[in-house]
Structures are given as structure tokens and as C-alpha cells.
């Protein structure tokens, strides 16, 4: 009985080894065939130029959501009834009225954050990480430098450490409440930078770019260091 079981075990091992060899040989053949196909078809290389695409120029902004060449069409759409409704909503969310000033409501700079007991309820237009992008978008549509200046001022507040209007203040460029909140916070600051780039001074553009490039995540429980000012 023992010899029979041993023979069966040996047979299974042999079958497993043979099956593995067959699989490897077949896989090698497929790989060789694919490699041969790719090497003989030079047109299949990736990436390659897209017909009609204009590469980005150095320092060209905006570039994340649309480009300067898209502005005429966007401005035309802004004049439609639907466009007017969208812009009216944007302006309301920037300051509760016409979008031509900074919101007075914001989370106190030195208030604790990140936990349920730190919750405060702010109006929809309270300062947020999206404000520089919102003002920057109005600047792109109107060409009015007033909106570029508002974007500048809003970004300065974020670099100083003012937090998003999130009820518990989890999102912030400075000391976000955990790595999960750091990514969106950086992304929104980068969007504001892209949208407002043309309306900012070279010095302020460099300051925001360096804050993004050399960003260091700071845990909320660690002592606060000097903000990005």
C-alpha cells in the first residue's frame, strides 16, 4: 500500500514537471512571436506623434484642463444661458455673491483639526483649496487682472497654513490630516497655479512652484514648522 501511494505521488510530480515545461515552452514561443512582430513593424512603436497636436511650449499655461488656444470657444460658451448659470454658481461659491472679493469666512488658522470634535460648519463659499483655481478661471475668461490678484491672495492664505472649509479641516497644503488628504491638497494647489500662472508675477510663480516641488509632508501631530511664506 505504501509503495502504491509513493508511486502515485511520484507520477503526480512527473506530470507537474512536464506540464510546467510545456507551459514555459509555449510561453517562450508566444514571446518570440510577439517580439518578431514588433521588431518587423516599425510603425507600431509607442509613443508617436498625434496628428494635429501642438506640443506644449516651455512655460505655457494653462495646460491641465484647457490651453490658451481653447479660450475663444470657452468664452463663447460662457455667454450661453447654461454658461451664465455655471459662472453665477462659481461666483457664489467664491464669496457668496459676485466672486469679486475674498470670502471673509475661513477656518481659524490656529484651530485644531482632523477629528470629529474639531468640526465647525462654514458656508459653502468659505475659503477652500479650490479658491485660487476658481479666481484663476475667471481671470482666464475675462482677462481682468483683478481676478488674478484675488487668486494670488487666496494662494498666499493657503501657503500660510489656512485650511480648507472641510468641516474638520482635514485638507490643507500645510500639515494635512494624513497622507490621504495630502494628495488632493497638493493637486488643488497645482491646479490653481496652472490656471493663474499668466496673471501672477514671476516671483510669486516661482514661490508656488518651489513650494510644490520641494513639498514635505508634515504629520498633524508633529510640531508646526515655518509655513511656505
Buried (B, 14 or more C-beta within 10 A) or exposed (E): EEEEEEEEEEEEEEEEEEEEEEEEEEEEEEEEEEEEEEEEEEEEEEEEEEEEEEEEEEEBBBBEEBBEEEBEEBBEEBEEEEBEEEBEEBBBBBBBEEBBEBBEBBBEEEEEBBEEEBEBEBEEBBBBBBBBBBBBBBBBBBEEEBBBBBBBBBBBBBBEBBBBBBBBBBBBBBBBBEEEBBEBBBEBBBBBBBBBBBBBEEEBBEBBEEBEEEBEEBEBEEEEEEBBE
